[in-house]
């Protein structure tokens, strides 16, 4: 059974969009699954990026501002690769 936090959002994609656009700091990292080992590790960062991107795109028709969230995700991903 999903916890209260998960039942608030219609989908994982909606949860990720919210985290990308409206949260920051540790709270955003926790929801998106960002850990230190993603920075500088291209393979892990790519897997992380694809997982988040797929969840958002799977529900794109029902999500407001999903394009803005994807742009923010891209920026975060490329920052990970730069380390």
Secondary structure by P-SEA (a helix, b strand, c coil): cccaaaaacccaaaaaaaaacccccaaaaaaacccccccccaaaaaaaaaaaaaaaaaccccccaaaaaaaaaaaaaaaaaac
